Structures are given as structure tokens and as C-alpha cells.
Amino acid sequence: MNQEMYKAAPAVGARLPRKLTIEFTDRCNLKCFICTREEFEDRNGTKGENLDLQHLHAIAPALAAAEVIQISGFGEVFLHPQM
């Protein structure tokens, strides 16, 4: 995960997104025939990563202001060890 994305929370009065998508993990235990996961894993040399939940503190203002928070992504959220 890119640590630079989470360094600073937005300044007071900054415009915040109304919709957030949070990907807790990009790991998956399924083998769907339409999925490009194996190509992704081969190209990146990894079976996926988990979001360090401490990063959620950095985006707390955006979480509080969001109208919609979508929990999804390329992985299965329940494979995250803290879910």
C-alpha cells in the first residue's frame, strides 16, 4: 500500500469526497474464471496485501463526511486478519 496517500488528513474546510471506496485487502481465495487475479499476482510477485487499519485514522475526516462508504475492491474483505 502506498504510505504517501495516508500521510496527512485534509485541512479544516477542505472539500471532502461524498463517496469513498475502501479496499481492506486485495487477497482472494476464489478462482473465478473471469478474474485476472493470477496475472495480477504473477506481475506483482505477491498473493496480495492487507490495509493497515491505522491508515483509517488518517482519513477519519473523510470517513465522517462521506455519504457513501463502499467496502470492496479486488479482494475478499473477510480475508483481512482483523475483520
Secondary structure, 3 states (H helix, E strand, C coil): CCHHHHCCCCCCCCCCCCEEEECCECCCCCCCCCCCHHHHHHHHCCCCCECCCCHHHHCHHHHHHCCEEEECCCCCHHHCCCC
